[in-house]
Amino acid sequence: MLRSDFNSKNVAEFWCSLTQAYPRLVKKATVALIPSATSYLCESGLSALFGIKRKQRNRLDVRDDMRVALSKTIPQFQVLVEKKQQQPSH
């Protein structure tokens, strides 16, 4: 029965449904599953940082570049460029 529940539900729903029946098992499972998600975010951040530093070694402040690299929102660079005022001629 648990195998069919595991196959029909996603991981979070499956373990949440077992909290009443198997609280110690659920606690051990969450301890094992949660660090992988946390380390994934850290690894993706480090990967983005290394990629930025390889391309532009002379830049000391990478905060803005990291914000764009790690954001889930896709930046609309074309809109930003169109709003930027061109340098007027003298």
N, CA, C and O atoms as CSV, one atom per row, in Angstrom:
chain,resi,resn,atom,element,x,y,z
A,1,MET,N,N,0.825,-1.194,0.000
A,1,MET,CA,C,0.000,0.000,0.000
A,1,MET,C,C,0.876,1.268,0.000
A,1,MET,O,O,0.589,2.230,-0.711
A,2,LEU,N,N,1.943,1.249,0.806
A,2,LEU,CA,C,2.836,2.410,0.838
A,2,LEU,C,C,3.555,2.591,-0.490
A,2,LEU,O,O,3.804,3.720,-0.913
A,3,ARG,N,N,3.888,1.488,-1.148
A,3,ARG,CA,C,4.561,1.580,-2.440
A,3,ARG,C,C,3.657,2.248,-3.471
A,3,ARG,O,O,4.136,3.054,-4.269
A,4,SER,N,N,2.383,1.938,-3.475
A,4,SER,CA,C,1.466,2.582,-4.425
A,4,SER,C,C,1.287,4.056,-4.089
A,4,SER,O,O,1.173,4.887,-4.990
A,5,ASP,N,N,1.261,4.393,-2.779
A,5,ASP,CA,C,1.198,5.813,-2.387
A,5,ASP,C,C,2.450,6.557,-2.838
A,5,ASP,O,O,2.370,7.687,-3.318
A,6,PHE,N,N,3.604,5.916,-2.680
A,6,PHE,CA,C,4.864,6.532,-3.071
A,6,PHE,C,C,4.908,6.782,-4.582
A,6,PHE,O,O,5.411,7.811,-5.035
A,7,ASN,N,N,4.381,5.839,-5.347
A,7,ASN,CA,C,4.378,5.986,-6.805
A,7,ASN,C,C,3.351,6.993,-7.302
A,7,ASN,O,O,3.533,7.589,-8.363
A,8,SER,N,N,2.268,7.192,-6.543
A,8,SER,CA,C,1.205,8.090,-7.013
A,8,SER,C,C,1.363,9.535,-6.522
A,8,SER,O,O,0.811,10.453,-7.128
A,9,LYS,N,N,2.103,9.743,-5.440
A,9,LYS,CA,C,2.254,11.100,-4.882
A,9,LYS,C,C,3.672,11.602,-5.112
A,9,LYS,O,O,4.587,10.826,-5.392
A,10,ASN,N,N,3.838,12.946,-4.985
A,10,ASN,CA,C,5.210,13.447,-5.011
A,10,ASN,C,C,5.841,13.209,-3.643
A,10,ASN,O,O,5.154,12.813,-2.702
A,11,VAL,N,N,7.125,13.446,-3.533
A,11,VAL,CA,C,7.873,13.089,-2.320
A,11,VAL,C,C,7.338,13.813,-1.088
A,11,VAL,O,O,7.181,13.202,-0.031
A,12,ALA,N,N,7.059,15.099,-1.214
A,12,ALA,CA,C,6.580,15.879,-0.060
A,12,ALA,C,C,5.217,15.382,0.412
A,12,ALA,O,O,5.000,15.220,1.612
A,13,GLU,N,N,4.309,15.142,-0.511
A,13,GLU,CA,C,2.983,14.642,-0.127
A,13,GLU,C,C,3.077,13.271,0.528
A,13,GLU,O,O,2.377,12.994,1.502
A,14,PHE,N,N,3.937,12.419,-0.005
A,14,PHE,CA,C,4.087,11.071,0.546
A,14,PHE,C,C,4.544,11.123,1.999
A,14,PHE,O,O,3.941,10.485,2.861
A,15,TRP,N,N,5.613,11.884,2.279
A,15,TRP,CA,C,6.128,11.911,3.644
A,15,TRP,C,C,5.191,12.655,4.591
A,15,TRP,O,O,5.109,12.309,5.769
A,16,CYS,N,N,4.495,13.654,4.106
A,16,CYS,CA,C,3.521,14.359,4.965
A,16,CYS,C,C,2.357,13.453,5.345
A,16,CYS,O,O,1.797,13.587,6.434
A,17,SER,N,N,1.990,12.537,4.463
A,17,SER,CA,C,0.882,11.633,4.775
A,17,SER,C,C,1.274,10.594,5.827
A,17,SER,O,O,0.398,9.960,6.415
A,18,LEU,N,N,2.552,10.412,6.071
A,18,LEU,CA,C,3.008,9.405,7.034
A,18,LEU,C,C,3.379,9.979,8.400
A,18,LEU,O,O,3.824,9.230,9.271
A,19,THR,N,N,3.209,11.272,8.611
A,19,THR,CA,C,3.660,11.876,9.877
A,19,THR,C,C,2.940,11.312,11.098
A,19,THR,O,O,3.552,11.190,12.159
A,20,GLN,N,N,1.676,10.969,10.982
A,20,GLN,CA,C,0.936,10.421,12.127
A,20,GLN,C,C,1.324,8.971,12.411
A,20,GLN,O,O,1.479,8.588,13.570
A,21,ALA,N,N,1.481,8.176,11.375
A,21,ALA,CA,C,1.746,6.751,11.556
A,21,ALA,C,C,3.216,6.464,11.884
A,21,ALA,O,O,3.501,5.596,12.709
A,22,TYR,N,N,4.137,7.170,11.258
A,22,TYR,CA,C,5.571,6.895,11.417
A,22,TYR,C,C,6.348,8.199,11.666
A,22,TYR,O,O,7.113,8.626,10.802
A,23,PRO,N,N,6.163,8.832,12.828
A,23,PRO,CA,C,6.805,10.138,13.056
A,23,PRO,C,C,8.342,10.071,13.071
A,23,PRO,O,O,8.995,10.975,12.550
A,24,ARG,N,N,8.925,9.023,13.655
A,24,ARG,CA,C,10.390,8.929,13.704
A,24,ARG,C,C,10.981,8.678,12.322
A,24,ARG,O,O,12.031,9.225,11.986
A,25,LEU,N,N,10.321,7.865,11.531
A,25,LEU,CA,C,10.785,7.591,10.176
A,25,LEU,C,C,10.704,8.845,9.305
A,25,LEU,O,O,11.607,9.120,8.515
A,26,VAL,N,N,9.620,9.598,9.457
A,26,VAL,CA,C,9.453,10.837,8.691
A,26,VAL,C,C,10.521,11.847,9.077
A,26,VAL,O,O,11.047,12.553,8.217
A,27,LYS,N,N,10.846,11.922,10.356
A,27,LYS,CA,C,11.879,12.850,10.803
A,27,LYS,C,C,13.230,12.490,10.197
A,27,LYS,O,O,13.960,13.372,9.744
A,28,LYS,N,N,13.569,11.208,10.184
A,28,LYS,CA,C,14.839,10.774,9.583
A,28,LYS,C,C,14.850,11.024,8.083
A,28,LYS,O,O,15.878,11.404,7.523
A,29,ALA,N,N,13.719,10.815,7.432
A,29,ALA,CA,C,13.650,11.038,5.985
A,29,ALA,C,C,13.816,12.512,5.644
A,29,ALA,O,O,14.510,12.848,4.685
A,30,THR,N,N,13.191,13.394,6.411
A,30,THR,CA,C,13.321,14.826,6.126
A,30,THR,C,C,14.745,15.307,6.379
A,30,THR,O,O,15.245,16.170,5.657
A,31,VAL,N,N,15.398,14.759,7.389
A,31,VAL,CA,C,16.795,15.130,7.644
A,31,VAL,C,C,17.666,14.699,6.465
A,31,VAL,O,O,18.604,15.403,6.091
A,32,ALA,N,N,17.355,13.549,5.884
A,32,ALA,CA,C,18.146,13.054,4.751
A,32,ALA,C,C,17.823,13.802,3.469
A,32,ALA,O,O,18.710,13.988,2.636
A,33,LEU,N,N,16.578,14.239,3.284
A,33,LEU,CA,C,16.172,14.864,2.027
A,33,LEU,C,C,16.439,16.362,1.970
A,33,LEU,O,O,16.757,16.880,0.900
A,34,ILE,N,N,16.322,17.063,3.069
A,34,ILE,CA,C,16.434,18.524,3.062
A,34,ILE,C,C,17.852,19.025,2.757
A,34,ILE,O,O,17.971,19.991,2.004
A,35,PRO,N,N,18.918,18.451,3.277
A,35,PRO,CA,C,20.247,18.981,2.941
A,35,PRO,C,C,20.576,18.953,1.456
A,35,PRO,O,O,21.337,19.798,0.984
A,36,SER,N,N,20.029,18.012,0.715
A,36,SER,CA,C,20.335,17.975,-0.710
A,36,SER,C,C,19.781,19.205,-1.415
A,36,SER,O,O,20.430,19.739,-2.315
A,37,ALA,N,N,18.612,19.659,-1.032
A,37,ALA,CA,C,18.057,20.869,-1.634
A,37,ALA,C,C,18.880,22.095,-1.247
A,37,ALA,O,O,19.116,22.970,-2.079
A,38,THR,N,N,19.312,22.161,-0.004
A,38,THR,CA,C,20.103,23.288,0.462
A,38,THR,C,C,21.466,23.317,-0.209
A,38,THR,O,O,21.931,24.386,-0.605
A,39,SER,N,N,22.108,22.184,-0.345
A,39,SER,CA,C,23.427,22.164,-0.972
A,39,SER,C,C,23.322,22.471,-2.462
A,39,SER,O,O,24.260,23.014,-3.046
A,40,TYR,N,N,22.192,22.130,-3.085
A,40,TYR,CA,C,22.003,22.439,-4.501
A,40,TYR,C,C,22.034,23.942,-4.728
A,40,TYR,O,O,22.674,24.415,-5.668
A,41,LEU,N,N,21.346,24.702,-3.872
A,41,LEU,CA,C,21.329,26.155,-4.027
A,41,LEU,C,C,22.717,26.748,-3.819
A,41,LEU,O,O,23.115,27.671,-4.530
A,42,CYS,N,N,23.439,26.226,-2.862
A,42,CYS,CA,C,24.799,26.710,-2.603
A,42,CYS,C,C,25.710,26.402,-3.790
A,42,CYS,O,O,26.497,27.249,-4.214
A,43,GLU,N,N,25.598,25.190,-4.319
A,43,GLU,CA,C,26.441,24.808,-5.444
A,43,GLU,C,C,26.121,25.625,-6.692
A,43,GLU,O,O,27.029,25.981,-7.444
A,44,SER,N,N,24.850,25.924,-6.920
A,44,SER,CA,C,24.503,26.728,-8.095
A,44,SER,C,C,25.007,28.158,-7.936
A,44,SER,O,O,25.409,28.784,-8.917
A,45,GLY,N,N,24.988,28.679,-6.714
A,45,GLY,CA,C,25.535,30.011,-6.476
A,45,GLY,C,C,27.028,30.065,-6.699
A,45,GLY,O,O,27.533,31.012,-7.302
A,46,LEU,N,N,27.747,29.055,-6.216
A,46,LEU,CA,C,29.192,29.014,-6.430
A,46,LEU,C,C,29.531,28.843,-7.907
A,46,LEU,O,O,30.492,29.433,-8.401
A,47,SER,N,N,28.753,28.048,-8.597
A,47,SER,CA,C,28.986,27.859,-10.025
A,47,SER,C,C,28.805,29.171,-10.784
A,47,SER,O,O,29.597,29.497,-11.667
A,48,ALA,N,N,27.759,29.923,-10.436
A,48,ALA,CA,C,27.535,31.222,-11.076
A,48,ALA,C,C,28.673,32.188,-10.758
A,48,ALA,O,O,29.128,32.923,-11.635
A,49,LEU,N,N,29.131,32.190,-9.515
A,49,LEU,CA,C,30.235,33.072,-9.122
A,49,LEU,C,C,31.506,32.738,-9.892
A,49,LEU,O,O,32.194,33.642,-10.367
A,50,PHE,N,N,31.826,31.457,-10.022
A,50,PHE,CA,C,33.025,31.067,-10.754
A,50,PHE,C,C,32.917,31.436,-12.225
A,50,PHE,O,O,33.904,31.843,-12.838
A,51,GLY,N,N,31.728,31.297,-12.794
A,51,GLY,CA,C,31.535,31.678,-14.186
A,51,GLY,C,C,31.717,33.170,-14.401
A,51,GLY,O,O,32.301,33.582,-15.402
A,52,ILE,N,N,31.235,33.972,-13.490
A,52,ILE,CA,C,31.376,35.432,-13.597
A,52,ILE,C,C,32.840,35.825,-13.413
A,52,ILE,O,O,33.358,36.665,-14.150
A,53,LYS,N,N,33.491,35.231,-12.451
A,53,LYS,CA,C,34.887,35.579,-12.193
A,53,LYS,C,C,35.795,35.156,-13.344
A,53,LYS,O,O,36.805,35.814,-13.593
A,54,ARG,N,N,35.466,34.086,-14.046
A,54,ARG,CA,C,36.285,33.683,-15.183
A,54,ARG,C,C,36.146,34.660,-16.336
A,54,ARG,O,O,37.126,34.963,-17.017
A,55,LYS,N,N,34.924,35.159,-16.562
A,55,LYS,CA,C,34.674,36.059,-17.685
A,55,LYS,C,C,35.223,37.455,-17.419
A,55,LYS,O,O,35.776,38.088,-18.319
A,56,GLN,N,N,35.074,37.932,-16.200
A,56,GLN,CA,C,35.442,39.308,-15.879
A,56,GLN,C,C,36.314,39.297,-14.631
A,56,GLN,O,O,35.833,39.611,-13.543
A,57,ARG,N,N,37.551,38.951,-14.766
A,57,ARG,CA,C,38.425,38.814,-13.608
A,57,ARG,C,C,38.717,40.131,-12.903
A,57,ARG,O,O,38.957,40.140,-11.695
A,58,ASN,N,N,38.703,41.230,-13.624
A,58,ASN,CA,C,39.098,42.496,-13.029
A,58,ASN,C,C,37.990,43.150,-12.210
A,58,ASN,O,O,38.253,44.146,-11.536
A,59,ARG,N,N,36.775,42.637,-12.239
A,59,ARG,CA,C,35.692,43.241,-11.458
A,59,ARG,C,C,35.762,42.764,-10.027
A,59,ARG,O,O,35.805,41.562,-9.766
A,60,LEU,N,N,35.775,43.697,-9.103
A,60,LEU,CA,C,35.870,43.337,-7.694
A,60,LEU,C,C,34.503,43.098,-7.067
A,60,LEU,O,O,34.374,42.255,-6.179
A,61,ASP,N,N,33.485,43.819,-7.509
A,61,ASP,CA,C,32.158,43.719,-6.912
A,61,ASP,C,C,31.243,42.946,-7.849
A,61,ASP,O,O,30.908,43.437,-8.928
A,62,VAL,N,N,30.835,41.748,-7.455
A,62,VAL,CA,C,30.006,40.907,-8.322
A,62,VAL,C,C,28.567,40.805,-7.820
A,62,VAL,O,O,27.816,39.944,-8.278
A,63,ARG,N,N,28.176,41.669,-6.890
A,63,ARG,CA,C,26.829,41.567,-6.318
A,63,ARG,C,C,25.737,41.678,-7.362
A,63,ARG,O,O,24.813,40.864,-7.378
A,64,ASP,N,N,25.826,42.675,-8.238
A,64,ASP,CA,C,24.778,42.852,-9.244
A,64,ASP,C,C,24.760,41.701,-10.239
A,64,ASP,O,O,23.690,41.241,-10.638
A,65,ASP,N,N,25.937,41.235,-10.640
A,65,ASP,CA,C,26.011,40.111,-11.562
A,65,ASP,C,C,25.445,38.840,-10.928
A,65,ASP,O,O,24.757,38.066,-11.594
A,66,MET,N,N,25.730,38.629,-9.659
A,66,MET,CA,C,25.204,37.455,-8.961
A,66,MET,C,C,23.688,37.535,-8.829
A,66,MET,O,O,22.998,36.522,-8.943
A,67,ARG,N,N,23.172,38.731,-8.592
A,67,ARG,CA,C,21.719,38.896,-8.465
A,67,ARG,C,C,21.031,38.490,-9.757
A,67,ARG,O,O,19.996,37.825,-9.726
A,68,VAL,N,N,21.592,38.882,-10.888
A,68,VAL,CA,C,21.007,38.516,-12.178
A,68,VAL,C,C,21.178,37.018,-12.428
A,68,VAL,O,O,20.258,36.364,-12.921
A,69,ALA,N,N,22.338,36.475,-12.095
A,69,ALA,CA,C,22.608,35.061,-12.363
A,69,ALA,C,C,21.742,34.130,-11.523
A,69,ALA,O,O,21.344,33.067,-12.001
A,70,LEU,N,N,21.444,34.504,-10.285
A,70,LEU,CA,C,20.702,33.618,-9.386
A,70,LEU,C,C,19.208,33.889,-9.352
A,70,LEU,O,O,18.457,33.121,-8.751
A,71,SER,N,N,18.766,34.955,-9.979
A,71,SER,CA,C,17.351,35.290,-9.970
A,71,SER,C,C,16.562,34.330,-10.849
A,71,SER,O,O,17.040,33.902,-11.900
A,72,LYS,N,N,15.363,33.997,-10.420
A,72,LYS,CA,C,14.493,33.146,-11.229
A,72,LYS,C,C,13.748,33.968,-12.272
A,72,LYS,O,O,13.189,33.418,-13.221
A,73,THR,N,N,13.742,35.278,-12.094
A,73,THR,CA,C,13.113,36.172,-13.055
A,73,THR,C,C,14.070,36.390,-14.217
A,73,THR,O,O,15.248,36.678,-14.010
A,74,ILE,N,N,13.573,36.254,-15.422
A,74,ILE,CA,C,14.402,36.457,-16.599
A,74,ILE,C,C,14.474,37.959,-16.875
A,74,ILE,O,O,13.444,38.592,-17.108
A,75,PRO,N,N,15.676,38.536,-16.853
A,75,PRO,CA,C,15.790,39.979,-17.073
A,75,PRO,C,C,15.448,40.346,-18.514
A,75,PRO,O,O,15.773,39.616,-19.450
A,76,GLN,N,N,14.796,41.475,-18.671
A,76,GLN,CA,C,14.423,41.969,-19.997
A,76,GLN,C,C,15.443,43.032,-20.400
A,76,GLN,O,O,15.191,44.231,-20.282
A,77,PHE,N,N,16.580,42.578,-20.869
A,77,PHE,CA,C,17.671,43.489,-21.199
A,77,PHE,C,C,17.289,44.447,-22.323
A,77,PHE,O,O,17.712,45.603,-22.310
A,78,GLN,N,N,16.510,43.997,-23.281
A,78,GLN,CA,C,16.127,44.852,-24.402
A,78,GLN,C,C,15.310,46.049,-23.915
A,78,GLN,O,O,15.514,47.165,-24.390
A,79,VAL,N,N,14.392,45.832,-22.975
A,79,VAL,CA,C,13.586,46.926,-22.424
A,79,VAL,C,C,14.475,47.900,-21.662
A,79,VAL,O,O,14.298,49.114,-21.764
A,80,LEU,N,N,15.425,47.375,-20.903
A,80,LEU,CA,C,16.328,48.241,-20.147
A,80,LEU,C,C,17.211,49.072,-21.068
A,80,LEU,O,O,17.461,50.246,-20.793
A,81,VAL,N,N,17.680,48.484,-22.145
A,81,VAL,CA,C,18.521,49.211,-23.092
A,81,VAL,C,C,17.721,50.299,-23.800
A,81,VAL,O,O,18.236,51.392,-24.038
A,82,GLU,N,N,16.470,50.008,-24.137
A,82,GLU,CA,C,15.644,51.007,-24.822
A,82,GLU,C,C,15.334,52.196,-23.924
A,82,GLU,O,O,15.205,53.318,-24.413
A,83,LYS,N,N,15.210,51.970,-22.613
A,83,LYS,CA,C,14.913,53.064,-21.684
A,83,LYS,C,C,16.142,53.907,-21.362
A,83,LYS,O,O,16.018,55.035,-20.883
A,84,LYS,N,N,17.322,53.363,-21.623
A,84,LYS,CA,C,18.560,54.080,-21.330
A,84,LYS,C,C,18.753,55.205,-22.343
A,84,LYS,O,O,18.619,54.986,-23.547
A,85,GLN,N,N,19.064,56.397,-21.864
A,85,GLN,CA,C,19.240,57.546,-22.750
A,85,GLN,C,C,20.617,57.469,-23.404
A,85,GLN,O,O,21.623,57.225,-22.739
A,86,GLN,N,N,20.643,57.676,-24.680
A,86,GLN,CA,C,21.904,57.694,-25.425
A,86,GLN,C,C,22.689,58.941,-25.050
A,86,GLN,O,O,22.103,59.937,-24.626
A,87,GLN,N,N,23.983,58.899,-25.200
A,87,GLN,CA,C,24.801,60.057,-24.888
A,87,GLN,C,C,24.560,61.117,-25.956
A,87,GLN,O,O,24.761,60.855,-27.142
A,88,PRO,N,N,24.125,62.328,-25.544
A,88,PRO,CA,C,23.851,63.371,-26.535
A,88,PRO,C,C,25.145,63.890,-27.157
A,88,PRO,O,O,26.201,63.888,-26.525
A,89,SER,N,N,25.040,64.331,-28.399
A,89,SER,CA,C,26.225,64.901,-29.050
A,89,SER,C,C,26.479,66.309,-28.504
A,89,SER,O,O,25.560,66.964,-28.013
A,90,HIS,N,N,27.699,66.757,-28.590
A,90,HIS,CA,C,28.078,68.060,-28.023
A,90,HIS,C,C,27.726,69.170,-28.927
A,90,HIS,O,O,27.975,70.331,-28.604
